[in-house]
């Protein structure tokens, strides 16, 4: 490795290792016996779902780039071959950890709690009778057993479909050697079949176990030598380029890659599988040994989500939580009058998403509302928002910008986009080459005073009332004339590609967001150099964009105190001497999925706070239409600063801190020599929503010299402005 590559590697953490570390933090929640038992099962299922997406998108993308002969190293200095080898080793280790959690922790605990997953031999007579009847009535009619021979080629195995492979031998004399049989497990049936119990327990059997038990009936005339469940994960689409490429050559290559869409990239198979079955499957799917994952238990742990949903044991789940409902001022006749007097901030799921739904429903029902414009990234055709938009189209102008390529939702988005068109909605699909990821709803209303006024909703999360119950997001409802006028300009951009050089006060990707964001970071650097209050607190899902990371390094060197709350990928390396000593990174994994994006800048004492839909990743800053909006209301800014951000920074229960080696440690374990209070931010937010807690109860967090950056020796030097200067500083530190 060259010297420059070594320095570059010292500045950036591997994005893939960082993502895998995120999934390990989710696995830790499954292993944590302080969580309710069925919630731990749910966390384990989530890790499997996360890993599926990583394999079919990220691993598939790396394999394609290797095949195309790419040689440029990634920002962390690793070649593609090195990245793939590291990912593969980490994934095998992670899978072993998943099944260790299932076999050694969850299964025994479930059994002790009266929730049992039974094999055939463990069932009593009543359970066996029920299982046999269920198989004959519900399962057998859906099965299509196949034997692989010259007349019956290997079937096309669907992506992530659970199958059973059987090694078979004809019973008649003179028959050729063993052949392979394949049965696909029906997706229409539950993977865990509930069983009757005389012992007061909640009993289940895996569907594939039931099929394996009855497989002899499907292969009469054969001796079954061995059998095993397996699953193939395929390349689902080329999203790799979306994040890292922005030129015509990459676009052409992506089209070539799509010809290979669907190639197998992982084979999962039960650990007990006969070696001959494994070899035959491996050869058929053209995967090498490193792509074969042995499972010490049920293939596809994602299906354990059914165990969570189908077990009526509230004592083994998180306590029920009722979100706070939006209440209007008694003097306000309706929501619109309320918004003429003040902005409204909703913190989901602690504040009910019904407030957003009510805004859109009111727009649809109010005869004074003359037009509605809306972006939709992920939703469902049966949602109240969808119904409100279709009903509104009967008597007013309704325009919806639908993102058809939202990952894994493409087919459903096409269907409900057509339904919207059939209802009379003007449907657009944004700008070619850009995903429409911003969350905007804008309506025009003729108010009682005769004024045509705009009202808007801007959010950090999707217009999906279902996911809003377990995603943490922020919504702002406003009639601010400048913000809503800028929203109007954004919609013109999306429907007519009408670009503007200035969308202020909004920051809009890919036009102004990246430059503005880096400018805000540099402004903190200048404040620090001048001895003025300088601090950055940023909460997001992922941090990957190199130019932003370099700007943060420069700010740190100038003495800016920086706290980053990054749920998933973080390529920034905190705590590097002379580079990032003033940067702290934490990740919070808990009951709810952290999804809100919040950006705080001290700005020399004139603080600014922004929220929006964009993470600090190349795809968000350059390949999507994103909107980041300012928080102008002083009371809302105070709430975000003193309640929301303060709680996240004070968390000592679900927070993990990132060290300079890329490792995460629970905050309470890493703060050696300090007595930290027990504080769970998400539990606190629920208590606030229920009126049981206030911001005054948040433990105070001491940020080193947060408001006096001029005391640092490194701030006496000019802050580096580019990569070379940053690397030079790193070299001096090394």
N, C-alpha and C positions, 0 to 999 in steps of 0.2 A: 504493500500500500504506500502511495506517495505521501510526502509530508503534508501537502495541502489536503489530501483526503483524510489523513489522521486528524487534522484540526477540524475539518468539517464534521467528522464523526463525533468529535468531542462536543460539538454544539447542538447536535440534533439526535433525539432518540428515535429508534426505529418505529415507524407508524404501525407495523404489523405486530411487533412485540408489545407495543403500547395497547393495541386493541385486545390482544390475548390477555394482557394483564387486567384489562377492564372486565373481561368475562370471568377471570379468576376471582375478582372481587364479588361478582354475582354468585359464583360458586361458594364463596365464603359465607354468604347469607344462607345458602342451603345447609351449610355445615354448622351454622351458629344455633346452638340449642336454646338461645334466648328468644328466637323467633318461634311463633306457633308452628306446630309440626306440619300441618298441611300447607302452610305458607312456605316452609322449607322445600316441600315437594314441588311447589310452584316455581320457586327460584331455580331448582334443578332443571325443570322443564324449560325455563327461559334460557338457561345456559346452552341447552341443546339447540333451541331455535336460533339463538345468536350464532352458534358455531355453524349451523347449516348455511346461513346467509354468508358468513365469512368464506366458507369453502366454495360455494357456487358463484360468488362474485369475485372476491379478492384472490383466492388461490387460483381460480380459473384464469383470472386476468394475468397473473404472474406467469403461469404456464404458457399462455398465448404469447406473451412478450418474449419469453425465452425462445419459443418456436420461431418467432419472427427475427431473431438475431439481435435484439436490443443488447447494448453493452454498457450504456451509461449507468453509473452507480446512482443509488437513491440519495436523498439529502443526508442520511446517516452514514454514507460511505460504503454501504454494502452493495455487491453485485446482485443481480436477480437470482443467480444460482445460490448465492450465500443466503439471501432472504428466504428462498424456498426451503432450503435445508433447515434453517432455523425455525421457520414456521412449522414444518413437518415434525420436527423433534418436539417442539412445544405442544403441538396438537395431540400427539400420541401421549405425552405426559398428562395433558389436560383430560383426555378421555379416560385415562386410568384413574384420575382423581374423581371424575364424575361417577364412575361405577363403584369406586371405593365408598363414596358418600352414600350411594344408593344401598349397597349391600351391607356395609358395616354400621351405618348410622340410621338411615331412614327406615329401611325395612324392619329392623328389630324394634325401633321406636313405634312404628305404625302397628306392628303386631301387638305390642304391649298396650297400645291405646285402643285395641279392638278393631283395627282396620287391617284386613288381611288380603294379600294377593296370593292366591292358591294355585298350586299345580294339581293335576288330576288325582294323584295319590293322596293328597291332603284333604280332598273333598269327602264329605259324608255322602250317604246314599241319596238324600234329597237333593243335594247340590249337583251330584252327577246326573241324576235324572233330569233336572232342569237344564243343565248344560247340554246334555244330549238332545233334548227336545229343541232347544234354541238353535243348535247347530243344524238339525234336520229342517227346521222351519225357515230360519232366517239366513243361514250362512251357505249351506250346500247349494241352493238354487243359484247363487251368485258366483260360484267358483267355476273356473275353466282350467282344469289341469292340462299341462302340456308335457309331452315327452320329446326331447331333442333328438332328432334323427334326420337322415337326408330328406325326408318328406316334411319334416316339421322343424324349420330353422328356429334359432333362439328368438324368443319374442322380444318386441320392443318394450323394454322395461321403463316405465315412466319415472321422471325425476322424483326421487324421494319416496317412491311407492314401496311399501313393505312387501316382500316376497318370501316364499319358502322354496329352497332348493333341496331336491331329494336325489340321492344316489341310488339308482334302481338296477336290478338284475332280473331278467326274464326267468321265470320258474321252469319253463320247458327246456328239455335237454337240447344241447347244441346251440343255444342262443349265444349271440356275441357278448362281449364284455359289458361292464356296467355302462349305463346311459344316465343322462341327467334329466330330471323332471323339474318343472317350475310351476308354482302356483302363486298368483298375485292375491294378496289379502285385500278384500273389498274395502275401498275407502268410505263407502256409504255406511258402514257399520262402526259402532264404537270399538276402540281398541281394548278397552277394559269392559268386560261384560259383568254386570252386577249379578251376584248369586244369592239365593235365599239362605238364611242362616237361622239355626235353632239355638244359637248360643248368644244371641244379642249383639253379634259383631257385624261389621260391614265388610262383606266378602266380595272379591272380584277374581276373574280369571282373564289372562291376556287372550285376545282373540286368536293370535297366531298359535298359542299353545293348544287351543281348542281345535284349530284346523290340523295341526300336526298330529294330534291324538286321533283324528278321524281320517288321516291321509291314506290309510290302507284301502279304504272304500273307494278312493278315487283312482287307485292304481292296482286294479285287480289283475292277477296274472304276473305281478311283479313282487319281488322281495325287496323291501326297503332296507338298504344297507346303512344309510345315514341320512340325516336331514338337519337343516339349519336355516334360520331366518336370516335374510340379508336385505340390504337397501343400497341403492346407487344414487349418488348425488352428481348432478350434471351441471355443466356450465349453463347458467340461466340467462345471462345476457352480458353484454360488454359495457359495464359501468366503470371499468377501470380507467378508460380513456377520459371519461367525463371529469375525473378528478385531476388528471395530470397532463392533459394534452389540449392544445388550443391552436392547431394549425391544420391546413388542408391535408397534408400527408397523413396525419393521424386519423382524419375522417375517412380517407380512402382505406387505410389499414383496418379501421373498425368495420368497414363493410366486408372486407375479406375475412375478418375474424368471425363475423356473423355466419359465414358458411359452415363454420365448425361449431356453431352453437349446439349445445346438447351433448358434447363429448363428456364421458364419465371422468370425474376428477377425484372421486372417493368411493370406495367400496367398504361398507360396514357389514360385518358378519359375526354371528355368535362365536364366542371363543371356543366352544365345543365342536365346531364344524370340522368335519373330516378334511384332511389336507387335500384330497383329490377334488372335493367340492370347491375349495378355495382356489385351487389352481385353475380349474375349468372356468370359474367365474372371472378370475383375474385375466385370463387369456381372452375370454370373450369380450370383456369391457376394455381391454387394452390399457390396463393400469399396472404399474409396477408394485413391488412389495411395499414400498413406503406409502403407497396410497391405499393400502388395505388396513382397516382398523378393526381389531378384534374387540368385541363387546362382552364384558363379563356380566351379562344380564340382558334385559330386553333391548333389541335394536330400536332406535328412535325414542329416546327419553322424552322428546317433546310431548308424546302422548300421555305422559304422566299428568298433564294438565287436566285430563279427564278424571283422574283420581281426586284432584282438588275439587273440581266442579260437581262431581257425582256423589261425593261423600257428605251427607247432611250432618256435619259435626261443627257447628259454629264455635264450640269451645276449642277447636284445633285451628282456628283461623283468627286473623286480626279482628279486633273488636269493631262492631259496626260504627260507621262515621257518617253523620248527616251534615253536608256542607251548608255554609251560611248563604241564605238567600238575599238577593239584592233588594234593598228596601229604599223606596223613594222618600224624599222629604215630604212631609204632610202638606206643604204648600204647593207642591208640584202636581199639576193635573195629570201629567203623563210623563213617560220617559224622555220625550223630546224637550219638554219644559225643564226637566231636571238637567239635561245636557246643555241647555242654554245658559245655565247658571254655574255649572261645574263639570270638570272631567270626572270620569268614573274609572277606577282601576279594580280589576277582578283578578284574584290570585287563585287559580284553579289547581287542584280540585277542592281547595278549602273554601273558596267562594264558588257557589254553584254556577255551572255553565248555562243554566237556564237564563241567566242575565243576557248572554249573547244570543241565545235562541229567541228570547223575548224581543230583542232589538230587531232581528230579522223578521219575526212574525208581525211585529207592530208595523214595520215598513210595508209588509205585504197587505195588511188589513186596513191601514189608515188611508182613506181616500185622498188625503192631502199630500201623500207621498206620490210623486210623479215618476220617479225612476229609481232603480236599484242596480248597482254594479257590484259584482262579487267575484272573488277568486276561489277556486276549489282545487285542492291538491289531493286530499283523501277524505272521503265521506262515504255514506251509504245511501242507497236509493230509498230506504225506508226511514231515513232520518227526518225529523221535524223541519230542519233547515231546507232539505231538498223539497219537501212538500210545500213549504211556504213559498219558495221561489217559483214552483210550477203554478201555484194558485195565483200569485201576484201577476204572472205573465198574462192573465186573462184580461186585465184592465190597466196595465201600466208597462212602461218600458223596463225590461229586465235583461241585463247583459251579464253573462257568466263566462269567465275565463277558466277553462278546464285544463288541467295538466294531464295529458293522456299517458305520459310515461313515468308516473309515480311508481317507484320500484315495487314490483310484485302486485300492483293494483291496476296494471294496464287494461286488462280485459274488462274488469268491472267499471273502470272509469269510462271506457268507450260505450258501454251499455247505458249507463245513466246519463252520459252526454247526449246520446240519441233521444233518451226519454225527455230531457230538458228541451231539445229542439222540437220534439213532437208537441210539447206543451206551449210552444210559442216563444221560448226563451232564445235570445240571440246568443249563440255559443261560439266562442273563439278559443283557439288553442295556443295563444301566446305567440312568441317569436321563435322562428325556426332556429334550432341549435341551443335554445335556452329553456331550461325548465322554469315554469312559473311556480315559485315556492313561497312567494310573499302571501301573507294572510290579511286580506283587505275586504271590507264591506263598506260601500259608500251609497248613500241615498240622498236624493234631493226632495225637499218638502216645502210646500207653501205654508208658512206658519200663519197663525191668527192675525199677525200685524201686516200680512200681505207680502212679507219678505220671502224670497226663494233662498232657502238656507240648506247647506250640506251638513250631514251627520255621518260620522264614520266609526267603524270598529277596526282596530289594528291589533294584531295578536302575534304571539310567538308560537302558537300551535295550530293544528288543523281544525277545520270546521266539522268536527266529529264528536257529537255529544257522548258517544260510548267511550272512546279513548280519553276524553276529557275527565273521566272519573278516576283515572289512575296515572295520567300524565300531569306533571306540574308545569303550568304555563301562566303567562300574563296576558290579560286583555285590557285594552283601553278603549273606552267609548268617549267620543268627543264631538264638539261642534266648532272647535277652533278653526277659524276661517283660513288661516295659513296652512295648517296641516291638511284640512280637507281639500283645499285647492291643489295642494301637491299630490294628494291621492288621486284627484281627477287627472292630473298630468300623467301619473303613473299608468292609469287605465288607458289613456290615449297612447302611451308608449306600447302597451300590451296589445291593443286592438288595431292600431294604425302604424306602429313602429315610428311614432313621432317622438324623436329624441330631443332632449333639452340638456344644456350644459349645467343647469342648476335646478335641483329638485328641493332645495332647502325649504323648510327645515328637515325634510326627510333625506336619508342617505339611501341611495338606490344602486343595487348591483345589477348589471356589471358596469354601470356608468360612473357613479361617484363614490360608491361605498368604500372600496379598498383605499383610494387616495385620501378620502376624508378620515377614515379610521386611522391610518398611519399618521395623518396630520394631527389628530387628537393625541396620539401617543407622543409625537414629537413636541407638542405643546406642553405636555407634562414635563418632558425633558428640559425644556427651556425654563419652566417655572422652577424646577429643582436647581438648575444652574444659577438662577437669580435668588435663591433662598426663599422662594414663596412656597406655600403649601402645594405639594405634588403627591398625588396618590392615584393608583388605578386599581379598581376591583372589577373583575370581569367574570361572568358566569356563562358557560356555554356547554355544548355537547362535545365538541372536538376542537383542537387547536393544531393546525398542520401547516398553514401558509408560512413559508420561509421569510418573506419580507416583513410580515407582522412580527414574527418571532425575533428577527433582527432588530426591529424598532423597539421591542420590549427589552432586549438585551442592552441597547443603547440607553434606554430610560433607566434601567437598573444601575448602569455604570454612572449615571448622573446623580444617583441617589433617590430616584423615585421608588417609593414602597409599592409593591405590586402583589396583589393577592388574586390568584386565578382559581376558579372553581370549575373544573373541567370533568364532566362525567366520564367520558370515554377516552378517545385518542388524544394524547398530548405529546408532541414531538419536541417541545421546549424542555431543556434540561435546566432545572432550577439549582441554585446553590453553587454554581461554578465560581470559583474565586476570580475576582476581577471582571466577571461577565454578568453573572445572574445572582449575585449574593443577596440582592434585595427582592428576589422573586420567590414566592411561596405558591405551591400548587397543591390543591386538595381535590378529592373526588368523593362524592356522596352517593352511596347506593343504599336504598331503603325500600320502604313499602311502596312508594310511588316512584315512577320513572322521572328523573329530573330532566326537564326538557326546555325550560325557560332560558332565554338569553338576555342578560342584563349587563350593561357596561357603564361603570361609574368613573368619572374623572373629577379630581379635586379642583383643577383649573385655577390654581392660585387663590383659592378661597371662594370662587364663584362657580360652585360645583355644577356639573352637567351629568345627566343620566339618560341613557338611551336603552331601548328594548327593541327586539325585532325577531325576524325569522332566520337570521344568518349566523352560522358558526364561522369561526376564523379558519376556513379551509379553502383551497383553491377553487373547488367546485361552487361553493357559496359566493365567493367574491367575484368569480369570473365566468361561471358557466350557468348561472341561474339568475332569474329576476328575484331579488330579495329587497325587502324594505326594513330599514331600521329607523325608529321614530323617537323623538325627544320626549322626555317627561317634563312638562312645563309647570304643572300645578305644584306649588311649594309643599302642600300637604301630602301629595302623592310621592314627591321626591323624598320627603322625610320618612314616609312609610317604607319605601324601598330601601333607603339607607339604614334606618334605625331598627326596622323590624325584619325585613326579608334578608338583605345581605348580612346584617349583623347576626342573625340566627344561623345562617349557613357557615359563617366564619367561626361561630362559637361551638358548632357541633363537635362533640367528643365521642359520640356513640356510633354513628354511621359514616363518619368522615375518615378517609385515609389520606395521608400526606405522601407526596412524591419526593424521593431523594434524587441526588444527582446521578445515580446509577440506573435510574429507570424503575426502581422498586417502590412499591407502595406499602405503607405501614399504618396500622390503625393509630389515630392521633394520640389516644391515651397511652398506647404502648411506646410511641416514638418520643414522647415528651418526657425524657428521663429527668428525674429530679424535680419535676413540677407536679403539684397537686391540682389536677384539673377537675372541675365540676362535671357531673354526668348531665349531658344536655343533648337531646335529640331534636334537631331542627324540625323534622316533619311532624313529630308528636307535638311540638310546640305550636306549629301552625294550626293543627287540628284543635288544640285547646283555645287558640285565639278565635277560630271560627265559632267555637261553641261558647265563647264569652268567659272562658275559664283562665285566660292568661293575657298578659299585655307585654309590650316591648320592654318595659322596665325590668322584667324578670329574666331577660337574656343576660348570661354571664358576660362581663366585660372582657374583651380580648385586647391585650396589649400588643400593638403593632410597633416594632422598633422605629422610633423617630419618624412616625408616620407623617407628621405635619412639619418636620424640621429637617429636610434632606440635606441642608447645607453643611451639616456636621460631618459628612463623610469625606474621607480623603480622595476617593475616586471621583467625586464630583468636582474637584478642582481642575480636572482635565476636561478638555472638550469632549462631548459625547460623540462616539463614532456614528457616522451617518450611513455607512454602506457596509457591504459584506467584508471587504478587505480590512476595513478598520476594526470590525467586530472580530474577525479571525486573528488580526494582529494582537488585539487585547487578550484573546484566548491563548495565543502563543505565549505571551508574557506570563499569563497565569499558570500555564503548564510548566 
